[in-house]
Amino acid sequence: MSDELRNPSLSELAFLIGDWDMTLSRAAFLPDQDAEVHGRVEVRAIEEGGLLAMRQVVERSGPPAATWVIGRDEALAGYTALYTDNRGVSRVYEMTVAGAEWRMWRNNPEFSQRFDATVSSERDEIVGEWQKRSSAGDWEHDFDVRYTRL
């Protein structure tokens, strides 16, 4: 499998290809708010370079196994990310990457989420925060995430 992105509409995501350490912290779903959980993330070009796959690899006491498949309609400015995990969750997110900003969001009347991150100038670290909102409630912190290139 080639790690080359052959789809020109995905070229600004090429920096993501590779292996990353993922650190989750300040997570509302962990019993200890001070805990940090580590996992490994593998980002690869798939479908002959036409899409990007981001896979979270399960480690003991780590995050659930999850896969993001990212693509783009070349006529539109943003990306679409399909998400699924080993809990049986499936979601669709909108996504943008512009300069040092990486954003994802999902607006759903029952459960919405948004992710705002900053990509380092060297493109070897990404630091972000996930927020969530149930029904018509207020946005609240869900967890922080840091990706560091291995």
Phi and psi in radians as a Rosetta constraint file:
Dihedral C 1 N 2 CA 2 C 2 CIRCULARHARMONIC -1.456 0.35
Dihedral N 2 CA 2 C 2 N 3 CIRCULARHARMONIC 2.537 0.35
Dihedral C 2 N 3 CA 3 C 3 CIRCULARHARMONIC -1.664 0.35
Dihedral N 3 CA 3 C 3 N 4 CIRCULARHARMONIC 0.217 0.35
Dihedral C 3 N 4 CA 4 C 4 CIRCULARHARMONIC -1.523 0.35
Dihedral N 4 CA 4 C 4 N 5 CIRCULARHARMONIC 2.260 0.35
Dihedral C 4 N 5 CA 5 C 5 CIRCULARHARMONIC -1.486 0.35
Dihedral N 5 CA 5 C 5 N 6 CIRCULARHARMONIC 1.950 0.35
Dihedral C 5 N 6 CA 6 C 6 CIRCULARHARMONIC -1.635 0.35
Dihedral N 6 CA 6 C 6 N 7 CIRCULARHARMONIC -0.174 0.35
Dihedral C 6 N 7 CA 7 C 7 CIRCULARHARMONIC -1.511 0.35
Dihedral N 7 CA 7 C 7 N 8 CIRCULARHARMONIC 1.925 0.35
Dihedral C 7 N 8 CA 8 C 8 CIRCULARHARMONIC -1.068 0.35
Dihedral N 8 CA 8 C 8 N 9 CIRCULARHARMONIC -0.420 0.35
Dihedral C 8 N 9 CA 9 C 9 CIRCULARHARMONIC -1.287 0.35
Dihedral N 9 CA 9 C 9 N 10 CIRCULARHARMONIC -0.127 0.35
Dihedral C 9 N 10 CA 10 C 10 CIRCULARHARMONIC -1.856 0.35
Dihedral N 10 CA 10 C 10 N 11 CIRCULARHARMONIC 0.062 0.35
Dihedral C 10 N 11 CA 11 C 11 CIRCULARHARMONIC -0.971 0.35
Dihedral N 11 CA 11 C 11 N 12 CIRCULARHARMONIC -0.591 0.35
Dihedral C 11 N 12 CA 12 C 12 CIRCULARHARMONIC -1.258 0.35
Dihedral N 12 CA 12 C 12 N 13 CIRCULARHARMONIC -0.097 0.35
Dihedral C 12 N 13 CA 13 C 13 CIRCULARHARMONIC -1.739 0.35
Dihedral N 13 CA 13 C 13 N 14 CIRCULARHARMONIC -0.012 0.35
Dihedral C 13 N 14 CA 14 C 14 CIRCULARHARMONIC -0.982 0.35
Dihedral N 14 CA 14 C 14 N 15 CIRCULARHARMONIC -0.555 0.35
Dihedral C 14 N 15 CA 15 C 15 CIRCULARHARMONIC -1.073 0.35
Dihedral N 15 CA 15 C 15 N 16 CIRCULARHARMONIC -0.381 0.35
Dihedral C 15 N 16 CA 16 C 16 CIRCULARHARMONIC -1.292 0.35
Dihedral N 16 CA 16 C 16 N 17 CIRCULARHARMONIC -0.402 0.35
Dihedral C 16 N 17 CA 17 C 17 CIRCULARHARMONIC -1.097 0.35
Dihedral N 17 CA 17 C 17 N 18 CIRCULARHARMONIC 2.261 0.35
Dihedral C 17 N 18 CA 18 C 18 CIRCULARHARMONIC 2.409 0.35
Dihedral N 18 CA 18 C 18 N 19 CIRCULARHARMONIC -2.880 0.35
Dihedral C 18 N 19 CA 19 C 19 CIRCULARHARMONIC -1.944 0.35
Dihedral N 19 CA 19 C 19 N 20 CIRCULARHARMONIC 2.419 0.35
Dihedral C 19 N 20 CA 20 C 20 CIRCULARHARMONIC -2.303 0.35
Dihedral N 20 CA 20 C 20 N 21 CIRCULARHARMONIC 2.538 0.35
Dihedral C 20 N 21 CA 21 C 21 CIRCULARHARMONIC -1.533 0.35
Dihedral N 21 CA 21 C 21 N 22 CIRCULARHARMONIC 2.364 0.35
Dihedral C 21 N 22 CA 22 C 22 CIRCULARHARMONIC -2.024 0.35
Dihedral N 22 CA 22 C 22 N 23 CIRCULARHARMONIC 2.270 0.35
Dihedral C 22 N 23 CA 23 C 23 CIRCULARHARMONIC -2.079 0.35
Dihedral N 23 CA 23 C 23 N 24 CIRCULARHARMONIC 2.076 0.35
Dihedral C 23 N 24 CA 24 C 24 CIRCULARHARMONIC -1.706 0.35
Dihedral N 24 CA 24 C 24 N 25 CIRCULARHARMONIC 2.398 0.35
Dihedral C 24 N 25 CA 25 C 25 CIRCULARHARMONIC -2.582 0.35
Dihedral N 25 CA 25 C 25 N 26 CIRCULARHARMONIC 2.933 0.35
Dihedral C 25 N 26 CA 26 C 26 CIRCULARHARMONIC 0.837 0.35
Dihedral N 26 CA 26 C 26 N 27 CIRCULARHARMONIC 0.745 0.35
Dihedral C 26 N 27 CA 27 C 27 CIRCULARHARMONIC -1.553 0.35
Dihedral N 27 CA 27 C 27 N 28 CIRCULARHARMONIC 2.203 0.35
Dihedral C 27 N 28 CA 28 C 28 CIRCULARHARMONIC -1.108 0.35
Dihedral N 28 CA 28 C 28 N 29 CIRCULARHARMONIC -0.457 0.35
Dihedral C 28 N 29 CA 29 C 29 CIRCULARHARMONIC -1.554 0.35
Dihedral N 29 CA 29 C 29 N 30 CIRCULARHARMONIC -0.067 0.35
Dihedral C 29 N 30 CA 30 C 30 CIRCULARHARMONIC -1.620 0.35
Dihedral N 30 CA 30 C 30 N 31 CIRCULARHARMONIC 2.524 0.35
Dihedral C 30 N 31 CA 31 C 31 CIRCULARHARMONIC -1.122 0.35
Dihedral N 31 CA 31 C 31 N 32 CIRCULARHARMONIC -0.511 0.35
Dihedral C 31 N 32 CA 32 C 32 CIRCULARHARMONIC -1.980 0.35
Dihedral N 32 CA 32 C 32 N 33 CIRCULARHARMONIC 1.969 0.35
Dihedral C 32 N 33 CA 33 C 33 CIRCULARHARMONIC -1.126 0.35
Dihedral N 33 CA 33 C 33 N 34 CIRCULARHARMONIC -0.303 0.35
Dihedral C 33 N 34 CA 34 C 34 CIRCULARHARMONIC -1.604 0.35
Dihedral N 34 CA 34 C 34 N 35 CIRCULARHARMONIC -0.065 0.35
Dihedral C 34 N 35 CA 35 C 35 CIRCULARHARMONIC -1.273 0.35
Dihedral N 35 CA 35 C 35 N 36 CIRCULARHARMONIC 2.610 0.35
Dihedral C 35 N 36 CA 36 C 36 CIRCULARHARMONIC -2.068 0.35
Dihedral N 36 CA 36 C 36 N 37 CIRCULARHARMONIC 2.371 0.35
Dihedral C 36 N 37 CA 37 C 37 CIRCULARHARMONIC -2.077 0.35
Dihedral N 37 CA 37 C 37 N 38 CIRCULARHARMONIC 2.297 0.35
Dihedral C 37 N 38 CA 38 C 38 CIRCULARHARMONIC -1.868 0.35
Dihedral N 38 CA 38 C 38 N 39 CIRCULARHARMONIC 2.589 0.35
Dihedral C 38 N 39 CA 39 C 39 CIRCULARHARMONIC -2.602 0.35
Dihedral N 39 CA 39 C 39 N 40 CIRCULARHARMONIC 3.055 0.35
Dihedral C 39 N 40 CA 40 C 40 CIRCULARHARMONIC -2.030 0.35
Dihedral N 40 CA 40 C 40 N 41 CIRCULARHARMONIC 2.416 0.35
Dihedral C 40 N 41 CA 41 C 41 CIRCULARHARMONIC -2.129 0.35
Dihedral N 41 CA 41 C 41 N 42 CIRCULARHARMONIC 2.257 0.35
Dihedral C 41 N 42 CA 42 C 42 CIRCULARHARMONIC -1.978 0.35
Dihedral N 42 CA 42 C 42 N 43 CIRCULARHARMONIC 2.186 0.35
Dihedral C 42 N 43 CA 43 C 43 CIRCULARHARMONIC -2.020 0.35
Dihedral N 43 CA 43 C 43 N 44 CIRCULARHARMONIC 2.170 0.35
Dihedral C 43 N 44 CA 44 C 44 CIRCULARHARMONIC -2.402 0.35
Dihedral N 44 CA 44 C 44 N 45 CIRCULARHARMONIC 2.607 0.35
Dihedral C 44 N 45 CA 45 C 45 CIRCULARHARMONIC -1.311 0.35
Dihedral N 45 CA 45 C 45 N 46 CIRCULARHARMONIC 2.398 0.35
Dihedral C 45 N 46 CA 46 C 46 CIRCULARHARMONIC -2.250 0.35
Dihedral N 46 CA 46 C 46 N 47 CIRCULARHARMONIC 3.026 0.35
Dihedral C 46 N 47 CA 47 C 47 CIRCULARHARMONIC 0.905 0.35
Dihedral N 47 CA 47 C 47 N 48 CIRCULARHARMONIC 0.924 0.35
Dihedral C 47 N 48 CA 48 C 48 CIRCULARHARMONIC 0.970 0.35
Dihedral N 48 CA 48 C 48 N 49 CIRCULARHARMONIC 0.638 0.35
Dihedral C 48 N 49 CA 49 C 49 CIRCULARHARMONIC 1.473 0.35
Dihedral N 49 CA 49 C 49 N 50 CIRCULARHARMONIC 0.180 0.35
Dihedral C 49 N 50 CA 50 C 50 CIRCULARHARMONIC -1.540 0.35
Dihedral N 50 CA 50 C 50 N 51 CIRCULARHARMONIC -0.319 0.35
Dihedral C 50 N 51 CA 51 C 51 CIRCULARHARMONIC -2.426 0.35
Dihedral N 51 CA 51 C 51 N 52 CIRCULARHARMONIC 2.912 0.35
Dihedral C 51 N 52 CA 52 C 52 CIRCULARHARMONIC -2.084 0.35
Dihedral N 52 CA 52 C 52 N 53 CIRCULARHARMONIC 2.347 0.35
Dihedral C 52 N 53 CA 53 C 53 CIRCULARHARMONIC -2.026 0.35
Dihedral N 53 CA 53 C 53 N 54 CIRCULARHARMONIC 2.298 0.35
Dihedral C 53 N 54 CA 54 C 54 CIRCULARHARMONIC -2.072 0.35
Dihedral N 54 CA 54 C 54 N 55 CIRCULARHARMONIC 2.009 0.35
Dihedral C 54 N 55 CA 55 C 55 CIRCULARHARMONIC -2.052 0.35
Dihedral N 55 CA 55 C 55 N 56 CIRCULARHARMONIC 2.222 0.35
Dihedral C 55 N 56 CA 56 C 56 CIRCULARHARMONIC -1.569 0.35
Dihedral N 56 CA 56 C 56 N 57 CIRCULARHARMONIC 2.185 0.35
Dihedral C 56 N 57 CA 57 C 57 CIRCULARHARMONIC -1.663 0.35
Dihedral N 57 CA 57 C 57 N 58 CIRCULARHARMONIC 2.298 0.35
Dihedral C 57 N 58 CA 58 C 58 CIRCULARHARMONIC -1.206 0.35
Dihedral N 58 CA 58 C 58 N 59 CIRCULARHARMONIC 2.327 0.35
Dihedral C 58 N 59 CA 59 C 59 CIRCULARHARMONIC -2.260 0.35
Dihedral N 59 CA 59 C 59 N 60 CIRCULARHARMONIC 2.694 0.35
Dihedral C 59 N 60 CA 60 C 60 CIRCULARHARMONIC -0.929 0.35
Dihedral N 60 CA 60 C 60 N 61 CIRCULARHARMONIC 2.299 0.35
Dihedral C 60 N 61 CA 61 C 61 CIRCULARHARMONIC 1.073 0.35
Dihedral N 61 CA 61 C 61 N 62 CIRCULARHARMONIC 0.281 0.35
Dihedral C 61 N 62 CA 62 C 62 CIRCULARHARMONIC -1.643 0.35
Dihedral N 62 CA 62 C 62 N 63 CIRCULARHARMONIC -3.013 0.35
Dihedral C 62 N 63 CA 63 C 63 CIRCULARHARMONIC -1.202 0.35
Dihedral N 63 CA 63 C 63 N 64 CIRCULARHARMONIC 2.835 0.35
Dihedral C 63 N 64 CA 64 C 64 CIRCULARHARMONIC -1.144 0.35
Dihedral N 64 CA 64 C 64 N 65 CIRCULARHARMONIC 2.647 0.35
Dihedral C 64 N 65 CA 65 C 65 CIRCULARHARMONIC -1.091 0.35
Dihedral N 65 CA 65 C 65 N 66 CIRCULARHARMONIC 2.324 0.35
Dihedral C 65 N 66 CA 66 C 66 CIRCULARHARMONIC -2.570 0.35
Dihedral N 66 CA 66 C 66 N 67 CIRCULARHARMONIC 2.674 0.35
Dihedral C 66 N 67 CA 67 C 67 CIRCULARHARMONIC -2.343 0.35
Dihedral N 67 CA 67 C 67 N 68 CIRCULARHARMONIC 2.351 0.35
Dihedral C 67 N 68 CA 68 C 68 CIRCULARHARMONIC -1.990 0.35
Dihedral N 68 CA 68 C 68 N 69 CIRCULARHARMONIC 2.303 0.35
Dihedral C 68 N 69 CA 69 C 69 CIRCULARHARMONIC -2.036 0.35
Dihedral N 69 CA 69 C 69 N 70 CIRCULARHARMONIC 2.143 0.35
Dihedral C 69 N 70 CA 70 C 70 CIRCULARHARMONIC -2.012 0.35
Dihedral N 70 CA 70 C 70 N 71 CIRCULARHARMONIC 2.311 0.35
Dihedral C 70 N 71 CA 71 C 71 CIRCULARHARMONIC -2.539 0.35
Dihedral N 71 CA 71 C 71 N 72 CIRCULARHARMONIC -3.110 0.35
Dihedral C 71 N 72 CA 72 C 72 CIRCULARHARMONIC -2.683 0.35
Dihedral N 72 CA 72 C 72 N 73 CIRCULARHARMONIC 2.449 0.35
Dihedral C 72 N 73 CA 73 C 73 CIRCULARHARMONIC -1.440 0.35
Dihedral N 73 CA 73 C 73 N 74 CIRCULARHARMONIC 2.029 0.35
Dihedral C 73 N 74 CA 74 C 74 CIRCULARHARMONIC -1.028 0.35
Dihedral N 74 CA 74 C 74 N 75 CIRCULARHARMONIC -0.315 0.35
Dihedral C 74 N 75 CA 75 C 75 CIRCULARHARMONIC -1.488 0.35
Dihedral N 75 CA 75 C 75 N 76 CIRCULARHARMONIC -0.142 0.35
Dihedral C 75 N 76 CA 76 C 76 CIRCULARHARMONIC -1.965 0.35
Dihedral N 76 CA 76 C 76 N 77 CIRCULARHARMONIC 2.773 0.35
Dihedral C 76 N 77 CA 77 C 77 CIRCULARHARMONIC -1.386 0.35
Dihedral N 77 CA 77 C 77 N 78 CIRCULARHARMONIC -0.519 0.35
Dihedral C 77 N 78 CA 78 C 78 CIRCULARHARMONIC -1.810 0.35
Dihedral N 78 CA 78 C 78 N 79 CIRCULARHARMONIC 3.124 0.35
Dihedral C 78 N 79 CA 79 C 79 CIRCULARHARMONIC -1.925 0.35
Dihedral N 79 CA 79 C 79 N 80 CIRCULARHARMONIC 2.845 0.35
Dihedral C 79 N 80 CA 80 C 80 CIRCULARHARMONIC -2.066 0.35
Dihedral N 80 CA 80 C 80 N 81 CIRCULARHARMONIC 2.328 0.35
Dihedral C 80 N 81 CA 81 C 81 CIRCULARHARMONIC -2.108 0.35
Dihedral N 81 CA 81 C 81 N 82 CIRCULARHARMONIC 2.128 0.35
Dihedral C 81 N 82 CA 82 C 82 CIRCULARHARMONIC -1.671 0.35
Dihedral N 82 CA 82 C 82 N 83 CIRCULARHARMONIC 2.314 0.35
Dihedral C 82 N 83 CA 83 C 83 CIRCULARHARMONIC -2.157 0.35
Dihedral N 83 CA 83 C 83 N 84 CIRCULARHARMONIC 2.436 0.35
Dihedral C 83 N 84 CA 84 C 84 CIRCULARHARMONIC -2.584 0.35
Dihedral N 84 CA 84 C 84 N 85 CIRCULARHARMONIC 2.665 0.35
Dihedral C 84 N 85 CA 85 C 85 CIRCULARHARMONIC -2.465 0.35
Dihedral N 85 CA 85 C 85 N 86 CIRCULARHARMONIC 3.079 0.35
Dihedral C 85 N 86 CA 86 C 86 CIRCULARHARMONIC -1.298 0.35
Dihedral N 86 CA 86 C 86 N 87 CIRCULARHARMONIC 0.013 0.35
Dihedral C 86 N 87 CA 87 C 87 CIRCULARHARMONIC -1.521 0.35
Dihedral N 87 CA 87 C 87 N 88 CIRCULARHARMONIC -0.143 0.35
Dihedral C 87 N 88 CA 88 C 88 CIRCULARHARMONIC 1.598 0.35
Dihedral N 88 CA 88 C 88 N 89 CIRCULARHARMONIC 0.198 0.35
Dihedral C 88 N 89 CA 89 C 89 CIRCULARHARMONIC -1.394 0.35
Dihedral N 89 CA 89 C 89 N 90 CIRCULARHARMONIC 2.387 0.35
Dihedral C 89 N 90 CA 90 C 90 CIRCULARHARMONIC -2.305 0.35
Dihedral N 90 CA 90 C 90 N 91 CIRCULARHARMONIC 2.257 0.35
Dihedral C 90 N 91 CA 91 C 91 CIRCULARHARMONIC -2.496 0.35
Dihedral N 91 CA 91 C 91 N 92 CIRCULARHARMONIC 2.753 0.35
Dihedral C 91 N 92 CA 92 C 92 CIRCULARHARMONIC -2.111 0.35
Dihedral N 92 CA 92 C 92 N 93 CIRCULARHARMONIC 2.241 0.35
Dihedral C 92 N 93 CA 93 C 93 CIRCULARHARMONIC -2.085 0.35
Dihedral N 93 CA 93 C 93 N 94 CIRCULARHARMONIC 2.606 0.35
Dihedral C 93 N 94 CA 94 C 94 CIRCULARHARMONIC -1.600 0.35
Dihedral N 94 CA 94 C 94 N 95 CIRCULARHARMONIC 2.659 0.35
Dihedral C 94 N 95 CA 95 C 95 CIRCULARHARMONIC -2.608 0.35
Dihedral N 95 CA 95 C 95 N 96 CIRCULARHARMONIC 2.506 0.35
Dihedral C 95 N 96 CA 96 C 96 CIRCULARHARMONIC -2.342 0.35
Dihedral N 96 CA 96 C 96 N 97 CIRCULARHARMONIC 2.608 0.35
Dihedral C 96 N 97 CA 97 C 97 CIRCULARHARMONIC -2.322 0.35
Dihedral N 97 CA 97 C 97 N 98 CIRCULARHARMONIC 2.114 0.35
Dihedral C 97 N 98 CA 98 C 98 CIRCULARHARMONIC -2.487 0.35
Dihedral N 98 CA 98 C 98 N 99 CIRCULARHARMONIC 1.961 0.35
Dihedral C 98 N 99 CA 99 C 99 CIRCULARHARMONIC 1.059 0.35
Dihedral N 99 CA 99 C 99 N 100 CIRCULARHARMONIC -2.104 0.35
Dihedral C 99 N 100 CA 100 C 100 CIRCULARHARMONIC -1.650 0.35
Dihedral N 100 CA 100 C 100 N 101 CIRCULARHARMONIC 0.120 0.35
Dihedral C 100 N 101 CA 101 C 101 CIRCULARHARMONIC -1.877 0.35
Dihedral N 101 CA 101 C 101 N 102 CIRCULARHARMONIC 2.277 0.35
Dihedral C 101 N 102 CA 102 C 102 CIRCULARHARMONIC -2.152 0.35
Dihedral N 102 CA 102 C 102 N 103 CIRCULARHARMONIC 2.156 0.35
Dihedral C 102 N 103 CA 103 C 103 CIRCULARHARMONIC -2.289 0.35
Dihedral N 103 CA 103 C 103 N 104 CIRCULARHARMONIC 2.493 0.35
Dihedral C 103 N 104 CA 104 C 104 CIRCULARHARMONIC -2.391 0.35
Dihedral N 104 CA 104 C 104 N 105 CIRCULARHARMONIC 2.618 0.35
Dihedral C 104 N 105 CA 105 C 105 CIRCULARHARMONIC -2.722 0.35
Dihedral N 105 CA 105 C 105 N 106 CIRCULARHARMONIC 2.746 0.35
Dihedral C 105 N 106 CA 106 C 106 CIRCULARHARMONIC -2.480 0.35
Dihedral N 106 CA 106 C 106 N 107 CIRCULARHARMONIC 2.046 0.35
Dihedral C 106 N 107 CA 107 C 107 CIRCULARHARMONIC -1.844 0.35
Dihedral N 107 CA 107 C 107 N 108 CIRCULARHARMONIC 1.961 0.35
Dihedral C 107 N 108 CA 108 C 108 CIRCULARHARMONIC -2.382 0.35
Dihedral N 108 CA 108 C 108 N 109 CIRCULARHARMONIC 2.367 0.35
Dihedral C 108 N 109 CA 109 C 109 CIRCULARHARMONIC -0.999 0.35
Dihedral N 109 CA 109 C 109 N 110 CIRCULARHARMONIC -0.494 0.35
Dihedral C 109 N 110 CA 110 C 110 CIRCULARHARMONIC -1.676 0.35
Dihedral N 110 CA 110 C 110 N 111 CIRCULARHARMONIC -0.580 0.35
Dihedral C 110 N 111 CA 111 C 111 CIRCULARHARMONIC -2.712 0.35
Dihedral N 111 CA 111 C 111 N 112 CIRCULARHARMONIC 1.952 0.35
Dihedral C 111 N 112 CA 112 C 112 CIRCULARHARMONIC -1.926 0.35
Dihedral N 112 CA 112 C 112 N 113 CIRCULARHARMONIC 2.710 0.35
Dihedral C 112 N 113 CA 113 C 113 CIRCULARHARMONIC -2.491 0.35
Dihedral N 113 CA 113 C 113 N 114 CIRCULARHARMONIC 2.728 0.35
Dihedral C 113 N 114 CA 114 C 114 CIRCULARHARMONIC -2.610 0.35
Dihedral N 114 CA 114 C 114 N 115 CIRCULARHARMONIC 2.595 0.35
Dihedral C 114 N 115 CA 115 C 115 CIRCULARHARMONIC -2.264 0.35
Dihedral N 115 CA 115 C 115 N 116 CIRCULARHARMONIC 2.217 0.35
Dihedral C 115 N 116 CA 116 C 116 CIRCULARHARMONIC -2.188 0.35
Dihedral N 116 CA 116 C 116 N 117 CIRCULARHARMONIC 2.199 0.35
Dihedral C 116 N 117 CA 117 C 117 CIRCULARHARMONIC -2.427 0.35
Dihedral N 117 CA 117 C 117 N 118 CIRCULARHARMONIC 2.754 0.35
Dihedral C 117 N 118 CA 118 C 118 CIRCULARHARMONIC -2.018 0.35
Dihedral N 118 CA 118 C 118 N 119 CIRCULARHARMONIC 2.280 0.35
Dihedral C 118 N 119 CA 119 C 119 CIRCULARHARMONIC -1.715 0.35
Dihedral N 119 CA 119 C 119 N 120 CIRCULARHARMONIC 2.277 0.35
Dihedral C 119 N 120 CA 120 C 120 CIRCULARHARMONIC -1.129 0.35
Dihedral N 120 CA 120 C 120 N 121 CIRCULARHARMONIC 2.752 0.35
Dihedral C 120 N 121 CA 121 C 121 CIRCULARHARMONIC -1.102 0.35
Dihedral N 121 CA 121 C 121 N 122 CIRCULARHARMONIC -0.473 0.35
Dihedral C 121 N 122 CA 122 C 122 CIRCULARHARMONIC -1.441 0.35
Dihedral N 122 CA 122 C 122 N 123 CIRCULARHARMONIC -0.127 0.35
Dihedral C 122 N 123 CA 123 C 123 CIRCULARHARMONIC 1.111 0.35
Dihedral N 123 CA 123 C 123 N 124 CIRCULARHARMONIC 0.473 0.35
Dihedral C 123 N 124 CA 124 C 124 CIRCULARHARMONIC -2.015 0.35
Dihedral N 124 CA 124 C 124 N 125 CIRCULARHARMONIC 0.058 0.35
Dihedral C 124 N 125 CA 125 C 125 CIRCULARHARMONIC -2.603 0.35
Dihedral N 125 CA 125 C 125 N 126 CIRCULARHARMONIC 2.430 0.35
Dihedral C 125 N 126 CA 126 C 126 CIRCULARHARMONIC -2.290 0.35
Dihedral N 126 CA 126 C 126 N 127 CIRCULARHARMONIC 2.211 0.35
Dihedral C 126 N 127 CA 127 C 127 CIRCULARHARMONIC -2.157 0.35
Dihedral N 127 CA 127 C 127 N 128 CIRCULARHARMONIC 2.197 0.35
Dihedral C 127 N 128 CA 128 C 128 CIRCULARHARMONIC -2.630 0.35
Dihedral N 128 CA 128 C 128 N 129 CIRCULARHARMONIC 3.087 0.35
Dihedral C 128 N 129 CA 129 C 129 CIRCULARHARMONIC -2.364 0.35
Dihedral N 129 CA 129 C 129 N 130 CIRCULARHARMONIC 2.380 0.35
Dihedral C 129 N 130 CA 130 C 130 CIRCULARHARMONIC -1.733 0.35
Dihedral N 130 CA 130 C 130 N 131 CIRCULARHARMONIC 2.423 0.35
Dihedral C 130 N 131 CA 131 C 131 CIRCULARHARMONIC -2.159 0.35
Dihedral N 131 CA 131 C 131 N 132 CIRCULARHARMONIC 2.785 0.35
Dihedral C 131 N 132 CA 132 C 132 CIRCULARHARMONIC -2.417 0.35
Dihedral N 132 CA 132 C 132 N 133 CIRCULARHARMONIC 2.805 0.35
Dihedral C 132 N 133 CA 133 C 133 CIRCULARHARMONIC -2.633 0.35
Dihedral N 133 CA 133 C 133 N 134 CIRCULARHARMONIC 2.219 0.35
Dihedral C 133 N 134 CA 134 C 134 CIRCULARHARMONIC -1.727 0.35
Dihedral N 134 CA 134 C 134 N 135 CIRCULARHARMONIC 2.449 0.35
Dihedral C 134 N 135 CA 135 C 135 CIRCULARHARMONIC 0.777 0.35
Dihedral N 135 CA 135 C 135 N 136 CIRCULARHARMONIC -2.212 0.35
Dihedral C 135 N 136 CA 136 C 136 CIRCULARHARMONIC -1.767 0.35
Dihedral N 136 CA 136 C 136 N 137 CIRCULARHARMONIC 0.354 0.35
Dihedral C 136 N 137 CA 137 C 137 CIRCULARHARMONIC -1.253 0.35
Dihedral N 137 CA 137 C 137 N 138 CIRCULARHARMONIC -3.080 0.35
Dihedral C 137 N 138 CA 138 C 138 CIRCULARHARMONIC -1.470 0.35
Dihedral N 138 CA 138 C 138 N 139 CIRCULARHARMONIC 2.726 0.35
Dihedral C 138 N 139 CA 139 C 139 CIRCULARHARMONIC -1.170 0.35
Dihedral N 139 CA 139 C 139 N 140 CIRCULARHARMONIC 2.431 0.35
Dihedral C 139 N 140 CA 140 C 140 CIRCULARHARMONIC -2.413 0.35
Dihedral N 140 CA 140 C 140 N 141 CIRCULARHARMONIC 2.690 0.35
Dihedral C 140 N 141 CA 141 C 141 CIRCULARHARMONIC -1.080 0.35
Dihedral N 141 CA 141 C 141 N 142 CIRCULARHARMONIC 2.376 0.35
Dihedral C 141 N 142 CA 142 C 142 CIRCULARHARMONIC -1.875 0.35
Dihedral N 142 CA 142 C 142 N 143 CIRCULARHARMONIC -1.052 0.35
Dihedral C 142 N 143 CA 143 C 143 CIRCULARHARMONIC -2.870 0.35
Dihedral N 143 CA 143 C 143 N 144 CIRCULARHARMONIC 2.817 0.35
Dihedral C 143 N 144 CA 144 C 144 CIRCULARHARMONIC -1.736 0.35
Dihedral N 144 CA 144 C 144 N 145 CIRCULARHARMONIC 2.640 0.35
Dihedral C 144 N 145 CA 145 C 145 CIRCULARHARMONIC -2.449 0.35
Dihedral N 145 CA 145 C 145 N 146 CIRCULARHARMONIC 2.464 0.35
Dihedral C 145 N 146 CA 146 C 146 CIRCULARHARMONIC -2.278 0.35
Dihedral N 146 CA 146 C 146 N 147 CIRCULARHARMONIC 2.202 0.35
Dihedral C 146 N 147 CA 147 C 147 CIRCULARHARMONIC -1.883 0.35
Dihedral N 147 CA 147 C 147 N 148 CIRCULARHARMONIC 2.253 0.35
Dihedral C 147 N 148 CA 148 C 148 CIRCULARHARMONIC -2.180 0.35
Dihedral N 148 CA 148 C 148 N 149 CIRCULARHARMONIC 2.186 0.35
Dihedral C 148 N 149 CA 149 C 149 CIRCULARHARMONIC -1.097 0.35
Dihedral N 149 CA 149 C 149 N 150 CIRCULARHARMONIC 2.360 0.35
